[in-house]
Amino acid sequence: MNKSEVFNLLQAQKNERGINNWIEMEADCAYKSFGIGLTVLRKLAKQVGKDHALALQLWDSDYYDMKVIGILIDDPKLITREQIEAQVEDIDFGLMAHVFSACGAPVAKTAFIDEVADAWVNNEDSVRRRCAYGFVYELSKSKKKCSPEDDYFLKYIKHIAHTFSEEDKSVHLSMGGALLGIGKRNLKLNQAAIKVAKTIGPIPVESGKTQCDPMDITKHLSSDYLVKKLAEA
């Protein structure tokens, strides 16, 4: 497909209710939207197929939906550090940061993403910090032999403990997500993550008109299922 064909594909899937929600939720966002949910966008991305060149073209759009397709169809083997640094400058709201850095997006599958996370976690830009924790969450899910060792994740648990109270609230959910992912890796990390989670407490979730329960990391990491699973590992 080319950029015009992707545009037509998205236009055919536009959701008026989603568009109205978008207008209400992202009033200050510079992007337009077809109102398509992430689940549908994932299916459309599979229909488009992996294409690095097209991914870059779709990112250069004023439609959120096209940018998301661009994120999802990119090739982690071809993504460069320069590309990531340029793209993050174009992220100006939370939902895009989440899709860009987590959700299994190709950016988080690049061979150097741990280095990016380490560089961005202390950056003065809150969007970069938010993305950094999204990358750490994705790394925490990896079962590859080349995945970071426990010390790497313990470093982030300590960093979250030391910085959470002073961190911008827009970053808190990403920090919580990273802590949650790390705590599911093994018993050692689970115990360390729970200790910090108890100090932090449940993290409020803001989602427009929708009333969402706070993110209770301690509850998730202390579940009977997870405790049994880690004990048997």
VENTA-V916501 format. One line per field, one symbol per residue. psi: psi as a letter, one per 30 degrees, with the letter a starting at -180 (. if undefined). A space follows every 10 residues. Layout:
BEGIN
psi->???
END
This chain:
BEGIN
psi->lleeeeeeee efgkjeeeee eeeeehegkf lllggkleee eeeeeeeelk jeeeeeeeei lgkeeeeeee efgljfffkl eeeeeeeffg jgleeeeeee fbggkeefgl fgfeeeeeef fgkfjfeeee eeeeeeeeef fkglfglkle eeeeeeeeee effefflkff feeeeeeeee eeffeleeee eeeeeeeeee lkkkjkibfk jkkljieeee fgkeeeeeee ff.
END
